[in-house]
Amino acid sequence: MIEINNMSFRYKEEKYILKDINLKIYKGECIAIVGRNGSGKSTFAKLIAGIMKPTKGEILVDEISTKNKKQYINLRRKIGIVFQNPENQIIFNNLKDELSFPLKNLNLENKEIRIKQALDKVKLNIEENAEIDELSLGQKQRITIAGVLAINPEYIVFDEPTTMIDSEGKEAVYNIISELKNNGYTIIYATNNTEEILLADKIIILDNGKIAEEISRNELIEKTEILKKYNIKIPTLISILKKLADEGIKINLNNYTMEELTDKIVERIAKF
């Protein structure tokens, strides 16, 4: 479990970006963090991953404080992060060097097996000695995800992972996150693409440095007014389901995929 207790953060003497945050994230959950630009989504993601340290309060990852320097290696084995721009995360141009680097730093064994399994999980069928600068941004983002998966942490933080890439790359990353969720990983992702919140079990809305709302996935249809209140674009599918519900055709979100939900909608309308 990740436990965030009375956590606040600011850069040096500036005003607080995040204030008095309290949150528990349980193993196997998928959490989406949304909010207006400047609401602190990326900062929150980096704090959860232990890349940045709280100014006040604490963040515990399976009881390991992100402030505890002596536990840094253990923390890095437990939680990984994928940044918005893959080119800011990739260090080496050679694929094998890139994926081997964190494994060496964390003294992890079976490097070859880990790398192969990670590439399989992100569905990248390329040579291990490929030159990364010849790949698309979407492929580079999948490499950064593979780098995290090679470590095999229990928790993975995604900081707006689809912002920089094209539509094909977005779909590939979305499908990877969905599959990781189904395989039991605990996922925390900050996003400015609200279509992606349909992956989440719980949606955290940040506003003015605080958690303004927590909405479960199954409450989205009923709570569209809350999304509007914080200028969060309502996912297309939620808008459709809301209009159908207003007409007496109720379809629960449950854990359907987008394709399954579309089939359900067609099925229900055909019977109506």
C-alpha positions, -999 to +999 in steps of 0.1 A: +000+000+000+010+036-007+001+059+022+003+096+019+000+114+052-005+152+056+018+158+027+026+193+014+052+204-011+068+236-023+099+246-042+122+264-018+105+295-005+077+296-031+040+290-021+029+255-016+019+236-048+003+208-029-012+211+006-023+186+033-027+157+010-040+124+025-045+094+004-043+056+005-036+036-026-041-001-022-023-029-041-039-037-075-057-003-077-055+019-108-057+056-098-060+085-123-049+120-112-065+148-131-069+186-128-065+219-145-030+228-160-008+239-130-029+219-105+002+199-095-005+166-112+031+160-124+045+171-091+022+147-072+032+119-095+069+125-089+064+127-052+045+094-051+074+078-070+100+092-046+117+113-073+109+144-052+106+146-014+077+161+005+083+194+022+060+184+050+044+151+059+054+118+044+048+092+017+051+055+026+055+028-001+049-005+018+061+014+049+093+027+033+094+065+036+104+082+003+125+105+025+146+076+038+179+077+018+191+044+033+161+027+017+166+042-018+175+010-035+146-009-020+122+020-029+134+019-065+128-018-067+092-013-055+081+017-075+090+030-110+080+060-130+074+068-167+078+105-176+059+126-201+088+130-226+107+097-232+137+116-245+142+131-210+143+096-195+164+077-220+201+078-212+217+055-238+212+053-276+217+015-276+186-004-265+203-031-245+225-006-227+194+014-219+174-015-204+205-030-186+214+002-168+187+003-141+192-035-136+229-030-129+222-001-106+198-021-085+219-053-085+192-074-101+199-108-116+187-125-148+191-093-168+187-110-203+154-127-192+141-095-176+148-074-207+132-100-231+101-102-209+098-064-206+100-060-244+074-086-248+050-069-224+053-036-244+050-055-277+082-041-291+097-066-316+131-049-323+167-060-320+182-057-285+211-037-300+188-013-319+197+024-320+170+043-301+174+076-319+161+059-351+127+050-334+095+071-331+085+089-299+058+063-293+084+035-296+107+054-273+079+057-247+074+020-248+111+016-242+109+037-211+080+015-199+100-016-207+129-002-186+105+001-156+090-033-162+124-050-164+128-041-127+093-055-121+081-031-094+048-036-077+038+001-083+042+021-115+036+058-118+029+073-152+033+111-156+011+121-186+027+093-207+007+100-239+010+137-241+040+138-265+031+110-289+009+104-319-025+087-319-010+053-327+015+056-299-013+068-275-033+037-282-003+014-277+005+030-243-032+029-233-033-008-241-001-015-222-014+003-191-047-016-194-029-049-196-007-041-166-037-033-146-053-066-155-021-083-145-023-069-110+002-040-111-008-010-090-010+019-114-010+056-107-011+079-136-014+117-140-032+126-173-045+155-192-063+132-216-096+125-197-105+097-221-079+077-203-096+080-169-119+051-180-090+028-171-090+040-135-108+024-105-106+058-088-102+094-101-085+120-080-092+156-089-066+181-078-076+218-074-058+246-057-031+222-044-056+199-027-076+168-034-109+183-043-128+151-052-124+113-053-147+096-077-149+059-083-152+047-119-187+035-114-198+070-102-186+088-133-220+087-151-237+101-120-211+127-113-204+145-146-214+178-130-183+175-107-161+170-137-176+201-153-171+221-121-133+216-123-132+222-161-124+185-168-136+173-202-161+145-198-149+114-216-169+108-248-181+074-236-194+088-203-213+115-222-230+088-243-238+066-213-252+097-194-275+106-223-287+070-226-293+069-188-314+101-191-335+083-217-340+053-194-313+031-210-289+023-181-256+006-187-230+003-159-194+009-166-181-021-146-147-032-159-156-034-196-131-025-222-141+003-246-150-024-273-171-043-248-189-012-237-196-003-273-211-037-279-232-034-247-246+000-259-255-014-294-271-045-277-292-024-253-303+001-280-313-028-302-336-042-275-350-008-265 
